Amino acid sequence: MRIRILILLWFWFLAGNQVFSQTSRGLAGTNSIERNFLHTHYQQAYAEMPSMLSLWKHSSWAFIEGQYTQGKGAFRHPQKYRQTTGLTLSTESLYRLEKTQWTFYGKFDYGNKKADSVMHNLSYTLPDNGSPYYFLIKKAGSWNIQKYHFKVSASNQLPGRKLSLGFKLRYNSDLSYRKVDTRNAQTALTMSAVLSATYLIKPEQMFSIGFKIFRKKTEPSLHNKYQHSTQDLTYNIYINTGMGSYLKNINSGITIRETQPGISVQWVKDTERKYWSLHYQLDFGRESWENRNINAVEVENTISRYHYTRHALSLASIRYFPKAYLSSHLKLERLQGNGETWNENIQTFLENYLTRLNKARLSSELYFPEAWITKVGLHLAYDATRNTDKNYGYKLQFSTLTMETDIAFVQPVQDHKLSATFKGGYRKNLHLMHNPYSAHENLYTEWIAYPVMSYLTADGPDASICLGFETPVQQKNILQWEIQSIYRQATRINSQHLASIRKGDDFLQWYTRLRIYF
């Protein structure tokens, strides 16, 4: 099934890029739909290789933005919020310095939100690297979340215009505060840097190579406001180390460290008629949970560790023709991870957890910047997960396919522009195999595995609508306002035992954002 889906994605990608004859031009971002595409195109083809900034030929931008969001519903991941409200303030710019060969990109985000009814999760942010490790507790809680995210990239094209050098720096500070007993005041600091070089092989072809280093340090601070009986499982604190495997009674002095060196290469062909970008990224990651209360040199203070390898291959293209252009993007990602826990009896690490994650994303969007129908798009997303806990023989496998289509309209009204984007899709579970074996009555299986699987494997539609208004301000500036709602519903529950959701459950989230371009 996976091979057939990947073949389908590839042929769709190629077919979509053979439809039209083209005429090249740099994109100017004449309306909100096209400006959003420029942001997306930068992230897909330029963001990971900062030296590529020197070759950006489209319009620059700079904006400040405020966004408010609110969401509520029963169709949600049970370890995430049932209800949330939040505010985000952002500023972003891409700018080429006149009379020099320097190009810069920068972005800063500040966010503050509240999350309610977070279940069986005392770390709030679940790992995105396949790691099984996080604090868990039976008692649900509410959280206050703050973030400060900063990143900057710069590129310089050296004399002769054959070689460009670039760097990217990122610094994130994420603060999470659980407001009910048991408390957690958690700080996560993330720093990463990328150095890259781009060489112009021919006037229309270039090759790039980049090196990345990533470091993350998280320090939870756990405490009970009130005394609780250890016989009551409601307030017991655990460190999840697999599927059914966990550590107990380690409630303080934990530091979580993650490092991730990586290397990437990119080939680009940019002609009068088309743009192609092929990018490959290889990351080697290590996450360790360390007990600061262990100070003796002869005693191992790492209680668990996780190693992973991630491969990511992406192909982006733009085909130009007189009054339109076709953008396509294909991304394939594979992650393999292994978890180990320290065994005091035999004084060594024992491997107990294996994970394999596969993802495929394909999008094709046809833009008509000067027409009333400004964009039509098709999107596919495939996800496959395979996890094993060796302690219990626990096996979990599932895969899903999401299909979406969207259409966008822009209508000028004197000096103003009205826009509307409609999107609809459906998520379908393709495969599910869930066998806890000897962990079938384990607290992890009952609290987390079955409830989470009922959400992750549920079938159902999604729909969104985004309405926008933009107007010029003092000729050079643009004021852009949007309101967006996203709706999801569960129409079939494929994992019904101890399910956290029921057929017909839904989730509604809406955003309103105000952005000023200058």
C-alpha positions as CSV (number, residue, x, y, z in Angstrom):
1,M,0.0,0.0,0.0
2,R,2.8,2.5,0.9
3,I,4.6,1.8,-2.4
4,R,1.4,2.4,-4.5
5,I,0.7,5.6,-2.6
6,L,4.3,6.9,-3.2
7,I,4.1,6.0,-6.9
8,L,0.7,7.9,-7.2
9,L,2.2,11.0,-5.5
10,W,5.2,11.0,-7.8
11,F,3.1,10.6,-11.0
12,W,0.8,13.4,-9.8
13,F,3.7,15.6,-9.2
14,L,5.2,15.0,-12.7
15,A,1.9,15.2,-14.5
16,G,1.0,18.5,-12.9
17,N,4.3,20.0,-14.1
18,Q,3.8,19.0,-17.8
19,V,0.5,20.8,-18.4
20,F,1.5,24.3,-19.5
21,S,4.1,26.2,-21.5
22,Q,5.5,29.1,-19.5
23,T,7.0,32.5,-19.3
24,S,9.4,33.5,-16.5
25,R,8.9,36.3,-14.1
26,G,9.6,37.2,-10.5
27,L,6.5,37.1,-8.3
28,A,5.4,40.4,-6.9
29,G,2.8,39.5,-4.3
30,T,0.0,41.6,-5.6
31,N,-2.7,40.2,-3.2
32,S,-2.9,38.3,0.0
33,I,-3.2,34.9,-1.7
34,E,0.1,35.4,-3.7
35,R,1.9,36.9,-0.7
36,N,1.0,33.8,1.3
37,F,2.4,31.7,-1.5
38,L,5.7,33.7,-1.4
39,H,6.0,32.9,2.4
40,T,5.3,29.2,1.7
41,H,7.7,29.0,-1.2
42,Y,10.5,30.6,0.9
43,Q,10.0,27.9,3.6
44,Q,9.9,25.1,1.1
45,A,12.9,26.0,-1.1
46,Y,15.1,28.6,0.7
47,A,14.7,28.4,4.5
48,E,16.9,25.4,5.2
49,M,19.8,26.7,3.1
50,P,20.5,30.3,4.1
51,S,23.1,30.9,1.3
52,M,20.2,30.5,-1.2
53,L,18.9,33.8,0.0
54,S,21.2,35.6,-2.4
55,L,19.3,34.0,-5.3
56,W,15.8,35.1,-4.2
57,K,14.4,36.9,-7.2
58,H,10.8,37.6,-6.0
59,S,9.6,40.6,-4.1
60,S,10.8,41.4,-0.6
61,W,8.4,41.9,2.3
62,A,8.2,43.1,5.9
63,F,5.2,43.0,8.2
64,I,4.0,43.0,11.8
65,E,1.0,40.9,12.8
66,G,-1.3,40.2,15.7
67,Q,-3.4,37.0,15.9
68,Y,-6.1,35.8,18.3
69,T,-7.2,32.1,18.3
70,Q,-9.9,30.1,20.1
71,G,-10.8,26.5,19.8
72,K,-13.1,24.0,21.5
73,G,-14.4,20.5,20.9
74,A,-14.4,16.8,21.8
75,F,-12.7,15.6,18.6
76,R,-9.1,16.3,19.8
77,H,-5.9,14.5,20.9
78,P,-6.7,13.6,24.5
79,Q,-3.2,14.6,25.7
80,K,-3.7,18.0,24.2
81,Y,-6.3,20.7,24.9
82,R,-10.1,20.4,24.8
83,Q,-10.3,24.2,24.8
84,T,-7.8,26.9,24.0
85,T,-7.4,30.6,23.6
86,G,-4.3,32.5,22.6
87,L,-2.7,35.6,21.3
88,T,0.4,35.7,19.0
89,L,2.4,38.8,18.0
90,S,4.8,38.4,15.0
91,T,7.1,40.4,12.8
92,E,8.9,39.1,9.7
93,S,10.9,40.5,6.9
94,L,13.0,39.5,3.9
95,Y,15.2,42.3,2.5
96,R,18.0,42.8,0.1
97,L,20.4,45.5,1.2
98,E,20.8,48.0,-1.7
99,K,24.2,48.5,-3.3
100,T,25.5,45.4,-1.5
101,Q,25.4,41.7,-2.0
102,W,23.7,41.0,1.4
103,T,20.2,39.6,1.8
104,F,18.6,39.1,5.2
105,Y,15.6,37.3,6.6
106,G,14.3,37.6,10.1
107,K,11.3,36.6,12.2
108,F,10.2,37.0,15.8
109,D,7.1,35.4,17.5
110,Y,5.6,36.0,20.9
111,G,2.7,33.8,22.0
112,N,0.6,33.5,25.1
113,K,-2.2,31.0,25.3
114,K,-4.3,28.9,27.7
115,A,-4.9,25.2,27.3
116,D,-7.7,23.4,29.2
117,S,-8.3,19.7,30.0
118,V,-4.9,18.4,29.0
119,M,-5.1,14.7,30.0
120,H,-2.4,12.2,31.1
121,N,0.4,14.7,30.2
122,L,2.6,16.5,32.7
123,S,5.1,17.8,30.0
124,Y,2.5,19.5,27.8
125,T,4.6,19.5,24.6
126,L,4.7,16.0,23.3
127,P,7.9,15.0,21.5
128,D,8.1,15.6,17.7
129,N,11.2,13.4,17.2
130,G,9.5,10.0,17.8
131,S,10.7,9.9,21.4
132,P,8.4,8.1,23.9
133,Y,9.6,10.2,26.9
134,Y,7.4,12.6,28.7
135,F,6.0,13.0,32.2
136,L,2.5,11.7,32.7
137,I,-0.1,11.9,35.4
138,K,-3.7,10.7,35.5
139,K,-5.2,14.0,36.7
140,A,-6.1,16.3,33.9
141,G,-4.9,19.9,34.1
142,S,-4.9,23.4,32.6
143,W,-1.9,25.2,31.3
144,N,-0.5,28.7,30.5
145,I,1.9,28.6,27.6
146,Q,4.3,31.3,26.5
147,K,6.8,31.3,23.6
148,Y,9.5,33.6,22.4
149,H,10.8,32.5,19.0
150,F,13.6,34.3,17.1
151,K,15.4,33.4,13.9
152,V,17.5,35.3,11.5
153,S,19.3,34.3,8.2
154,A,21.8,36.2,6.1
155,S,23.5,35.6,2.8
156,N,26.3,37.3,1.0
157,Q,27.2,36.8,-2.7
158,L,31.0,37.0,-3.1
159,P,32.7,38.9,-5.9
160,G,32.4,37.1,-9.2
161,R,28.9,36.0,-8.2
162,K,29.8,32.3,-8.3
163,L,29.7,31.7,-4.6
164,S,27.3,32.7,-1.9
165,L,27.8,32.1,1.9
166,G,25.0,32.1,4.4
167,F,24.1,31.5,8.0
168,K,20.9,30.9,10.0
169,L,20.5,31.3,13.8
170,R,17.4,30.3,15.8
171,Y,16.7,30.8,19.5
172,N,13.4,29.6,21.0
173,S,12.3,30.0,24.6
174,D,9.1,28.0,25.5
175,L,7.6,28.3,29.0
176,S,4.8,26.0,30.2
177,Y,3.0,26.4,33.5
178,R,0.5,23.8,34.8
179,K,-2.0,25.7,37.0
180,V,-3.7,22.9,39.0
181,D,-2.2,20.3,41.3
182,T,0.2,18.7,40.4
183,R,2.2,21.8,39.2
184,N,4.9,22.0,36.6
185,A,6.8,25.2,35.7
186,Q,8.8,24.0,32.7
187,T,11.4,25.9,30.6
188,A,12.6,24.8,27.2
189,L,15.5,26.5,25.5
190,T,16.3,25.7,21.8
191,M,19.3,27.0,19.9
192,S,20.3,26.0,16.4
193,A,22.7,27.2,13.7
194,V,23.2,26.5,10.0
195,L,26.2,27.4,7.9
196,S,25.9,26.9,4.1
197,A,27.5,27.7,0.8
198,T,25.9,27.9,-2.7
199,Y,27.9,27.6,-5.9
200,L,26.7,28.7,-9.3
201,I,27.5,25.7,-11.6
202,K,26.0,27.4,-14.6
203,P,23.9,30.6,-15.0
204,E,20.8,28.5,-14.5
205,Q,22.0,25.8,-12.1
206,M,23.4,25.9,-8.5
207,F,24.5,23.5,-5.8
208,S,24.4,24.0,-2.1
209,I,25.7,22.3,1.0
210,G,24.8,23.1,4.6
211,F,25.8,22.0,8.1
212,K,23.4,22.2,11.1
213,I,23.8,22.0,14.9
214,F,20.8,21.9,17.1
215,R,20.6,21.9,20.9
216,K,17.6,21.8,23.3
217,K,17.5,21.9,27.0
218,T,14.3,21.4,29.0
219,E,14.0,21.7,32.8
220,P,10.7,20.8,34.4
221,S,10.0,21.8,37.9
222,L,7.4,19.5,39.5
223,H,5.7,19.9,42.9
224,N,2.5,19.1,44.6
225,K,0.6,22.0,46.2
226,Y,-1.2,19.5,48.5
227,Q,-0.3,16.2,50.0
228,H,-1.7,13.1,48.3
229,S,-1.9,9.5,49.2
230,T,0.5,7.3,47.2
231,Q,-2.3,4.7,47.1
232,D,-4.3,7.0,44.8
233,L,-3.0,6.7,41.3
234,T,-4.6,10.0,40.4
235,Y,-1.6,12.1,41.4
236,N,1.3,9.6,40.9
237,I,3.9,11.0,38.5
238,Y,5.5,8.7,35.9
239,I,8.1,9.1,33.1
240,N,6.8,7.3,30.1
241,T,9.6,5.3,28.4
242,G,7.7,3.3,25.8
243,M,4.3,1.6,25.4
244,G,3.6,0.2,28.9
245,S,7.2,0.9,30.1
246,Y,7.6,3.7,32.6
247,L,9.6,5.0,35.5
248,K,8.0,6.0,38.8
249,N,8.9,8.2,41.8
250,I,11.4,10.4,39.9
251,N,9.7,13.7,40.5
252,S,12.6,16.3,40.7
253,G,16.0,17.1,39.4
254,I,15.4,16.1,35.8
255,T,17.1,17.8,32.9
256,I,16.2,16.8,29.3
257,R,18.9,17.4,26.6
258,E,18.6,17.0,22.9
259,T,21.3,17.4,20.3
260,Q,20.9,17.1,16.5
261,P,23.8,17.6,14.1
262,G,22.8,17.4,10.4
263,I,23.9,17.9,6.9
264,S,21.9,19.0,3.8
265,V,22.5,19.3,0.1
266,Q,20.4,21.1,-2.5
267,W,20.3,21.4,-6.3
268,V,18.4,24.2,-8.0
269,K,17.7,24.8,-11.7
270,D,16.1,28.2,-12.4
271,T,15.4,29.0,-16.0
272,E,13.1,31.4,-17.9
273,R,10.3,28.8,-17.9
274,K,10.6,26.8,-14.7
275,Y,12.1,26.5,-11.2
276,W,13.2,23.2,-9.7
277,S,14.6,22.6,-6.2
278,L,15.7,19.2,-4.9
279,H,16.7,19.2,-1.2
280,Y,18.0,16.4,1.0
281,Q,18.4,16.6,4.8
282,L,20.1,14.0,7.1
283,D,19.8,14.5,10.9
284,F,21.3,12.4,13.7
285,G,19.6,13.1,17.0
286,R,20.1,12.1,20.7
287,E,17.8,12.8,23.6
288,S,18.8,12.1,27.2
289,W,16.9,12.3,30.5
290,E,19.4,13.1,33.3
291,N,18.9,13.0,37.0
292,R,20.7,16.0,38.6
293,N,20.2,14.5,42.1
294,I,22.9,11.9,41.2
295,N,26.3,13.6,41.7
296,A,28.6,10.6,42.3
297,V,31.0,10.1,39.4
298,E,30.8,6.3,39.6
299,V,26.9,6.4,39.3
300,E,25.2,6.8,36.0
301,N,22.9,9.9,36.1
302,T,21.3,9.3,32.6
303,I,18.1,7.3,33.3
304,S,16.9,7.1,29.7
305,R,18.2,8.0,26.3
306,Y,16.8,8.0,22.7
307,H,18.7,8.0,19.4
308,Y,17.1,8.7,16.0
309,T,18.0,9.3,12.4
310,R,15.8,11.4,10.1
311,H,15.9,11.5,6.3
312,A,13.9,14.3,4.5
313,L,13.7,14.7,0.7
314,S,11.8,17.5,-0.8
315,L,11.2,18.6,-4.4
316,A,9.7,22.0,-5.2
317,S,8.9,23.5,-8.6
318,I,7.2,26.5,-10.2
319,R,6.1,26.5,-13.8
320,Y,5.4,29.9,-15.4
321,F,3.0,30.8,-18.2
322,P,1.6,34.1,-19.4
323,K,-1.0,34.9,-16.8
324,A,-0.5,32.1,-14.2
325,Y,1.9,29.8,-12.6
326,L,1.8,26.2,-11.2
327,S,3.5,25.4,-7.9
328,S,4.1,21.8,-6.8
329,H,5.8,20.5,-3.7
330,L,6.6,16.9,-2.7
331,K,8.2,16.0,0.6
332,L,9.2,12.5,1.9
333,E,10.4,12.0,5.4
334,R,11.5,8.9,7.3
335,L,12.5,8.7,11.0
336,Q,14.0,5.7,12.9
337,G,14.4,5.9,16.6
338,N,15.5,3.6,19.5
339,G,14.9,4.1,23.2
340,E,17.0,2.7,26.0
341,T,16.6,2.8,29.8
342,W,19.3,2.3,32.5
343,N,19.1,-0.9,34.4
344,E,20.5,-0.7,37.9
345,N,20.7,-4.4,38.4
346,I,23.1,-5.1,35.5
347,Q,24.5,-1.6,35.2
348,T,23.8,-1.1,31.5
349,F,21.3,0.4,29.1
350,L,18.6,-1.9,27.7
351,E,16.9,-1.1,24.5
352,N,13.1,-1.3,25.0
353,Y,11.5,0.9,22.4
354,L,11.6,1.1,18.6
355,T,9.8,3.6,16.3
356,R,9.5,4.0,12.6
357,L,7.7,7.0,11.1
358,N,7.1,7.7,7.4
359,K,5.5,10.8,6.0
360,A,4.6,12.0,2.5
361,R,3.2,15.4,1.5
362,L,2.2,16.5,-1.9
363,S,0.6,19.8,-3.0
364,S,-0.1,21.2,-6.4
365,E,-1.5,24.8,-6.7
366,L,-2.4,26.8,-9.8
367,Y,-2.3,30.5,-9.3
368,F,-4.0,33.2,-11.4
369,P,-2.8,36.5,-9.8
370,E,-4.9,38.8,-12.0
371,A,-8.1,36.7,-12.1
372,W,-11.1,36.5,-9.8
373,I,-10.4,32.8,-9.1
374,T,-6.9,33.3,-7.8
375,K,-5.9,29.8,-6.8
376,V,-7.0,26.2,-7.0
377,G,-5.1,23.5,-5.2
378,L,-5.0,19.8,-4.4
379,H,-3.2,18.3,-1.4
380,L,-2.3,14.8,-0.2
381,A,-0.8,13.7,3.2
382,Y,0.2,10.2,4.1
383,D,1.4,9.1,7.6
384,A,2.5,5.7,8.7
385,T,3.6,4.8,12.3
386,R,5.1,1.5,13.6
387,N,6.1,1.3,17.3
388,T,7.3,-1.6,19.4
389,D,7.9,-2.0,23.2
390,K,10.2,-4.9,23.7
391,N,9.4,-5.2,27.5
392,Y,5.9,-6.2,26.8
393,G,6.0,-7.3,23.1
394,Y,3.6,-4.3,22.5
395,K,3.1,-3.6,18.8
396,L,1.3,-0.7,17.2
397,Q,1.0,0.0,13.5
398,F,-1.3,2.4,11.7
399,S,-1.4,4.6,8.6
400,T,-3.7,7.4,7.4
401,L,-4.3,9.3,4.2
402,T,-5.7,12.9,4.1
403,M,-7.0,14.4,0.8
404,E,-7.9,18.1,0.5
405,T,-8.7,20.6,-2.1
406,D,-9.0,24.4,-1.9
407,I,-10.0,27.4,-4.0
408,A,-9.4,31.1,-3.4
409,F,-11.0,34.2,-4.8
410,V,-9.9,37.9,-4.9
411,Q,-12.2,40.7,-5.8
412,P,-10.9,44.3,-6.2
413,V,-13.3,47.0,-4.9
414,Q,-11.8,50.4,-5.8
415,D,-8.6,50.6,-3.9
416,H,-9.5,47.6,-1.6
417,K,-9.4,43.9,-2.1
418,L,-11.8,41.2,-0.7
419,S,-10.6,37.6,-0.6
420,A,-12.1,34.2,0.3
421,T,-10.5,30.8,0.6
422,F,-12.5,27.6,0.9
423,K,-10.9,24.3,1.8
424,G,-12.3,20.8,2.3
425,G,-10.9,17.4,2.8
426,Y,-11.3,13.9,4.3
427,R,-9.0,11.8,6.5
428,K,-9.1,8.0,6.0
429,N,-7.5,5.3,8.1
430,L,-5.8,2.8,5.8
431,H,-4.4,0.3,8.3
432,L,-4.5,-0.4,12.1
433,M,-2.8,-3.1,14.1
434,H,-2.8,-2.6,17.9
435,N,-1.8,-5.5,20.1
436,P,-0.6,-4.7,23.6
437,Y,0.0,-8.4,24.5
438,S,1.0,-8.5,28.1
439,A,0.5,-4.8,28.6
440,H,-3.3,-5.0,27.9
441,E,-4.1,-4.0,31.5
442,N,-1.2,-1.6,31.9
443,L,-2.0,2.0,33.0
444,Y,-0.4,3.3,29.8
445,T,-2.7,1.2,27.6
446,E,-5.9,2.2,29.4
447,W,-5.0,5.9,30.1
448,I,-3.2,6.7,26.8
449,A,-2.9,4.1,24.1
450,Y,-6.6,3.3,23.5
451,P,-7.9,6.9,23.9
452,V,-5.1,8.3,21.6
453,M,-5.6,5.6,19.0
454,S,-9.3,6.3,18.7
455,Y,-8.4,9.9,17.7
456,L,-5.4,9.2,15.5
457,T,-7.2,6.6,13.4
458,A,-10.7,8.2,13.2
459,D,-12.1,8.9,9.8
460,G,-13.8,12.2,9.1
461,P,-14.1,15.4,7.0
462,D,-12.5,18.8,7.6
463,A,-13.5,22.2,6.2
464,S,-12.2,25.7,6.5
465,I,-13.1,29.1,5.3
466,C,-10.9,32.3,5.4
467,L,-12.3,35.7,4.6
468,G,-9.9,38.6,4.1
469,F,-9.9,42.4,3.5
470,E,-6.9,44.5,2.5
471,T,-6.5,48.2,1.8
472,P,-3.5,50.5,1.0
473,V,-2.3,52.7,3.8
474,Q,-0.2,55.8,2.9
475,Q,0.4,54.4,-0.6
476,K,3.4,52.1,0.3
477,N,1.8,50.1,3.2
478,I,-0.9,47.5,3.1
479,L,-3.3,46.7,5.9
480,Q,-4.6,43.1,5.8
481,W,-7.3,41.5,8.0
482,E,-8.4,37.9,7.9
483,I,-10.8,35.7,9.9
484,Q,-10.6,32.0,9.5
485,S,-12.5,29.0,10.9
486,I,-11.5,25.3,10.8
487,Y,-14.0,22.5,11.5
488,R,-13.3,18.8,11.9
489,Q,-15.6,15.9,12.7
490,A,-15.3,12.2,13.4
491,T,-17.6,10.1,11.2
492,R,-16.1,6.7,12.0
493,I,-14.2,5.4,15.0
494,N,-11.9,2.6,13.9
495,S,-10.5,1.9,17.4
496,Q,-13.5,1.8,19.8
497,H,-12.2,0.1,22.9
498,L,-11.8,2.7,25.7
499,A,-12.1,5.4,23.0
500,S,-11.9,9.1,24.0
501,I,-14.2,10.2,21.2
502,R,-17.5,9.1,19.7
503,K,-19.0,9.3,16.3
504,G,-20.2,12.8,15.6
505,D,-17.7,14.5,17.9
506,D,-16.2,17.6,16.4
507,F,-13.7,20.5,16.9
508,L,-14.0,24.1,15.8
509,Q,-11.1,26.5,15.8
510,W,-11.1,30.1,14.5
511,Y,-8.5,32.7,14.0
512,T,-8.5,36.4,13.4
513,R,-5.3,38.2,12.4
514,L,-4.3,41.8,11.5
515,R,-1.2,42.3,9.5
516,I,0.5,45.5,8.2
517,Y,3.0,45.3,5.4
518,F,5.5,48.1,5.1
